[in-house]
Amino acid sequence: MAGGSLLMLLDDISVLMDDVSVMTKVAAQKTAGVLGDDLALNAEQVSGVKPSRELPVVWAVAKGSFVNKLILVPAALLISYFIPWLITPLLMLGGLFLSFEGAEKVVHKFWPKLLPHDEEQEARFAANADDTVDLVEMEKEKVKGAIRTDFILSAEIVVISLGTMVGANLLDKSIALSIIAIAVTIGIYGLVGAIVKIDDLGLHMMQKQGASNATQKIGQLLLSAAPKLMKVLTIVGTIAMFLVGGGIIVHGINSLEHAVEDLADLTGVFEGLSANLLNGAIGLVIGLVILLIVTLIKKGRSAAH
């Protein structure tokens, strides 16, 4: 009897892991687009940090991301079980926040005078230029901002993954979501760490004693490509904020989602691209509106003081 029970247990575990494997694979496919946005956004968050502090900042954000997942996975499971209707409003708030942050980056880049005077940002720039300043305290705000952004994207990844597991039992969902959460965090921040150290690798290859001409040329290429890659990632990360934020908002409003689908249908084979562009445009417009409201409130408070 004991042997038979053991075999039954092993069979149950085998079936469970097969189910989890299938669900994990489907969830990974569904969230692939968000993962790309997450990578671009988090690499962009590290831009402007001194080279010696890049990996500590990435590690600090990665730890925050693990904490985010530790909160989000159980919370998503509980919400989906007891109050499933709450998931959409929470995602909508995340979409609004992403659109707002994206709009703030765009306005700050092209029309900085329209925004309130930011003394804290000027202090961070001054600290980056001063080798005698300990940047650990100055980096805390940047890390907090990156963790906030990670929380929203992680929430979307968790919810999208959960949406692919309709009909699965709670145990299967818990295991599959945990695997996705761990794999995503390690993968994203491992890549971010590698990206921000490309220039150091290039410099090492150039200065290595006895290095061949080919090695030195590759090192020079990596060194010159690193700042360009970070600039591209900054742009892609900002665009991703509008695409992800606008997409969340559009999917949360049925009438708006149908309108976007109808307009995208008119473009035929470019339907998918058109839908994404419309989502991004909606995210940009909504982000600018929120930014205008927030800016007016801040200026009103400043005038009052």
C-alpha positions as CSV (number, residue, x, y, z in Angstrom):
1,M,0.0,0.0,0.0
2,A,2.8,2.4,0.9
3,G,4.5,1.7,-2.4
4,G,1.3,2.3,-4.3
5,S,0.6,5.5,-2.5
6,L,4.1,6.7,-3.3
7,L,3.6,6.0,-7.0
8,M,0.3,7.8,-7.0
9,L,1.9,10.8,-5.3
10,L,4.7,10.8,-7.9
11,D,2.1,10.6,-10.7
12,D,0.2,13.5,-9.2
13,I,3.4,15.5,-8.9
14,S,4.3,14.7,-12.5
15,V,0.9,15.8,-13.8
16,L,1.0,18.9,-11.7
17,M,4.5,19.9,-13.1
18,D,3.3,19.2,-16.7
19,D,0.3,21.5,-16.2
20,V,2.6,24.1,-14.6
21,S,5.1,23.8,-17.5
22,V,2.4,24.4,-20.1
23,M,0.9,27.3,-18.2
24,T,4.3,28.9,-17.7
25,K,5.2,28.6,-21.4
26,V,1.9,30.2,-22.5
27,A,2.2,33.0,-19.9
28,A,5.8,33.7,-21.0
29,Q,4.6,34.0,-24.6
30,K,1.7,36.3,-23.7
31,T,4.0,38.6,-21.6
32,A,6.9,38.8,-24.1
33,G,6.0,42.3,-25.2
34,V,5.8,43.6,-21.6
35,L,9.1,42.0,-20.8
36,G,10.7,43.9,-23.6
37,D,9.2,47.1,-22.3
38,D,10.3,46.2,-18.7
39,L,13.9,45.7,-19.9
40,A,14.0,49.0,-21.8
41,L,12.5,50.9,-18.9
42,N,14.8,49.5,-16.2
43,A,17.9,50.0,-18.3
44,E,16.8,53.6,-18.8
45,Q,16.3,54.1,-15.1
46,V,20.1,53.5,-14.5
47,S,21.1,56.1,-17.1
48,G,22.9,59.1,-15.5
49,V,24.4,57.0,-12.7
50,K,28.2,57.0,-12.2
51,P,29.8,53.8,-13.6
52,S,31.0,52.7,-10.2
53,R,27.4,52.8,-8.9
54,E,25.6,51.2,-11.8
55,L,25.7,47.6,-10.5
56,P,24.8,48.6,-6.9
57,V,21.8,50.5,-8.3
58,V,20.7,47.6,-10.5
59,W,21.0,45.2,-7.5
60,A,19.0,47.6,-5.3
61,V,16.2,47.8,-7.9
62,A,16.4,44.0,-8.4
63,K,15.9,43.4,-4.7
64,G,12.9,45.8,-4.7
65,S,11.5,43.9,-7.7
66,F,11.7,40.6,-5.8
67,V,9.8,42.3,-3.0
68,N,7.2,43.6,-5.5
69,K,6.7,40.1,-6.8
70,L,6.5,38.7,-3.3
71,I,3.6,41.1,-2.7
72,L,2.0,40.9,-6.1
73,V,1.8,37.2,-6.7
74,P,-0.2,36.4,-3.5
75,A,-2.2,39.5,-3.8
76,A,-3.2,38.7,-7.4
77,L,-4.2,35.2,-6.5
78,L,-6.3,36.4,-3.6
79,I,-7.9,39.2,-5.7
80,S,-8.6,36.8,-8.6
81,Y,-10.3,34.4,-6.2
82,F,-12.3,36.7,-4.0
83,I,-12.7,40.1,-5.9
84,P,-11.8,39.5,-9.5
85,W,-13.5,42.7,-10.6
86,L,-10.8,44.8,-8.8
87,I,-8.0,43.7,-11.1
88,T,-9.0,46.0,-13.9
89,P,-9.3,49.2,-11.9
90,L,-5.9,48.6,-10.3
91,L,-4.3,48.0,-13.7
92,M,-6.0,51.3,-14.9
93,L,-4.3,53.2,-12.1
94,G,-1.0,51.7,-13.2
95,G,-1.6,52.7,-16.8
96,L,-2.4,56.3,-15.8
97,F,0.8,56.4,-13.7
98,L,3.0,55.1,-16.6
99,S,1.4,57.5,-19.1
100,F,2.0,60.4,-16.6
101,E,5.7,59.4,-16.1
102,G,6.2,59.1,-19.9
103,A,4.7,62.6,-20.5
104,E,6.8,64.1,-17.7
105,K,10.0,62.7,-19.4
106,V,9.0,64.1,-22.8
107,V,8.1,67.5,-21.5
108,H,11.3,67.7,-19.4
109,K,13.4,66.8,-22.4
110,F,11.8,69.3,-24.9
111,W,10.1,71.9,-22.8
112,P,11.7,71.8,-19.4
113,K,10.6,75.4,-18.6
114,L,7.0,74.3,-18.5
115,L,7.6,72.2,-15.4
116,P,8.0,73.5,-11.9
117,H,11.6,74.2,-10.7
118,D,13.1,70.9,-9.5
119,E,15.7,71.7,-6.9
120,E,16.2,68.0,-6.0
121,Q,17.0,67.1,-9.6
122,E,19.6,69.9,-9.8
123,A,21.1,68.6,-6.6
124,R,21.4,65.1,-8.1
125,F,23.2,66.6,-11.2
126,A,25.6,68.5,-9.0
127,A,26.3,65.4,-6.9
128,N,27.1,63.4,-10.1
129,A,29.6,66.0,-11.1
130,D,31.3,66.1,-7.7
131,D,33.6,63.2,-7.0
132,T,33.7,64.0,-3.3
133,V,30.0,63.5,-2.8
134,D,28.7,60.1,-1.5
135,L,26.0,59.2,-4.1
136,V,24.3,56.5,-2.0
137,E,21.8,58.8,-0.4
138,M,21.2,60.6,-3.7
139,E,20.5,57.4,-5.5
140,K,17.8,56.3,-3.1
141,E,15.1,58.4,-4.8
142,K,16.2,57.1,-8.2
143,V,16.0,53.5,-6.9
144,K,12.5,54.2,-5.4
145,G,11.3,55.6,-8.7
146,A,12.6,52.5,-10.6
147,I,11.0,50.2,-8.1
148,R,7.6,52.0,-8.4
149,T,7.8,51.6,-12.2
150,D,8.8,47.9,-11.8
151,F,5.8,47.4,-9.5
152,I,3.4,48.5,-12.3
153,L,5.0,46.5,-15.0
154,S,5.3,43.5,-12.7
155,A,1.6,43.8,-11.8
156,E,0.8,43.7,-15.5
157,I,3.0,40.7,-16.1
158,V,1.4,38.9,-13.2
159,V,-2.2,39.8,-14.2
160,I,-1.6,38.8,-17.9
161,S,0.0,35.6,-16.8
162,L,-3.0,34.9,-14.5
163,G,-5.3,35.6,-17.4
164,T,-3.8,32.6,-19.3
165,M,-4.5,30.3,-16.4
166,V,-8.3,30.4,-16.5
167,G,-9.7,27.1,-15.2
168,A,-6.5,26.0,-13.4
169,N,-6.6,25.3,-9.7
170,L,-5.1,27.5,-7.1
171,L,-2.0,25.4,-6.6
172,D,-1.1,25.2,-10.3
173,K,-1.6,29.0,-10.6
174,S,0.6,29.7,-7.5
175,I,3.5,27.6,-8.8
176,A,3.3,28.9,-12.3
177,L,3.1,32.5,-11.2
178,S,6.0,32.0,-8.8
179,I,8.2,30.5,-11.6
180,I,7.3,33.4,-14.0
181,A,8.0,36.0,-11.3
182,I,11.4,34.6,-10.4
183,A,12.5,34.0,-14.0
184,V,11.4,37.5,-15.1
185,T,13.2,39.2,-12.3
186,I,16.5,37.3,-12.8
187,G,16.3,37.6,-16.6
188,I,15.4,41.3,-16.7
189,Y,17.9,42.6,-14.1
190,G,20.7,40.2,-15.3
191,L,20.3,41.7,-18.8
192,V,20.2,45.3,-17.4
193,G,23.4,44.6,-15.4
194,A,25.1,43.3,-18.6
195,I,23.9,46.3,-20.7
196,V,25.1,49.0,-18.3
197,K,28.6,47.3,-18.1
198,I,29.2,47.0,-21.8
199,D,31.4,50.1,-21.8
200,D,33.6,48.7,-19.0
201,L,34.0,45.4,-21.0
202,G,35.0,47.4,-24.0
203,L,37.6,49.4,-22.0
204,H,39.0,46.2,-20.5
205,M,39.4,44.6,-23.9
206,M,41.2,47.7,-25.3
207,Q,43.6,47.9,-22.3
208,K,44.3,44.2,-21.9
209,Q,47.9,43.5,-22.3
210,G,48.8,41.4,-25.4
211,A,45.3,41.9,-26.8
212,S,45.1,41.3,-30.6
213,N,44.0,44.0,-33.0
214,A,40.7,42.3,-33.4
215,T,40.1,42.3,-29.6
216,Q,41.0,45.9,-29.4
217,K,38.7,46.9,-32.2
218,I,35.8,45.0,-30.7
219,G,36.5,46.7,-27.4
220,Q,36.5,50.1,-29.1
221,L,33.3,49.2,-30.8
222,L,31.7,48.3,-27.5
223,L,33.0,51.4,-25.8
224,S,31.6,53.7,-28.5
225,A,28.3,51.8,-28.8
226,A,27.5,51.8,-25.0
227,P,26.3,55.4,-24.8
228,K,24.4,55.1,-28.0
229,L,22.7,51.9,-26.7
230,M,21.7,53.6,-23.5
231,K,20.3,56.6,-25.4
232,V,18.3,54.2,-27.6
233,L,17.0,52.4,-24.5
234,T,16.0,55.7,-22.9
235,I,13.9,56.5,-25.9
236,V,12.5,53.0,-26.2
237,G,11.8,53.0,-22.5
238,T,9.8,56.3,-22.7
239,I,7.8,55.1,-25.7
240,A,7.2,51.8,-23.8
241,M,5.5,53.8,-21.0
242,F,3.0,55.2,-23.5
243,L,2.4,51.8,-25.2
244,V,2.0,49.9,-22.0
245,G,0.1,52.6,-20.1
246,G,-2.1,53.4,-23.1
247,G,-2.7,49.7,-23.8
248,I,-3.8,49.2,-20.2
249,I,-6.2,52.1,-20.3
250,V,-7.7,51.1,-23.7
251,H,-8.2,47.5,-22.6
252,G,-9.9,48.7,-19.4
253,I,-12.6,50.8,-21.3
254,N,-14.7,48.6,-23.6
255,S,-16.0,51.4,-25.8
256,L,-12.5,52.8,-26.3
257,E,-11.0,49.4,-27.0
258,H,-13.7,48.7,-29.7
259,A,-13.0,52.1,-31.2
260,V,-9.3,51.4,-31.4
261,E,-10.0,48.0,-32.9
262,D,-12.3,49.4,-35.5
263,L,-9.7,52.1,-36.6
264,A,-6.9,49.5,-36.6
265,D,-9.1,47.2,-38.9
266,L,-9.1,49.9,-41.5
267,T,-5.3,49.5,-42.0
268,G,-5.6,45.8,-43.0
269,V,-2.3,44.0,-42.7
270,F,-1.0,46.7,-40.4
271,E,-3.8,46.2,-37.9
272,G,-1.5,45.1,-35.0
273,L,0.9,48.0,-35.6
274,S,-1.9,50.5,-35.9
275,A,-3.5,49.3,-32.6
276,N,-0.2,49.7,-30.8
277,L,0.4,53.2,-32.2
278,L,-3.2,54.2,-31.2
279,N,-2.6,52.9,-27.7
280,G,0.6,54.9,-27.5
281,A,-1.0,58.0,-28.8
282,I,-3.8,57.7,-26.2
283,G,-1.3,57.1,-23.5
284,L,0.6,60.2,-24.5
285,V,-2.5,62.4,-24.6
286,I,-3.8,61.1,-21.2
287,G,-0.3,61.4,-19.7
288,L,-0.1,65.1,-20.9
289,V,-3.5,65.9,-19.4
290,I,-2.5,64.3,-16.0
291,L,0.8,66.2,-16.2
292,L,-0.9,69.5,-16.8
293,I,-3.2,68.9,-13.8
294,V,-0.3,67.9,-11.5
295,T,1.8,70.9,-12.7
296,L,-1.0,73.4,-12.1
297,I,-1.5,72.0,-8.6
298,K,2.2,72.2,-7.8
299,K,2.4,75.8,-9.2
300,G,-0.7,76.7,-7.2
301,R,0.8,75.3,-4.0
302,S,4.1,77.1,-4.7
303,A,2.3,80.4,-5.2
304,A,0.3,79.9,-2.0
305,H,3.6,79.6,0.0
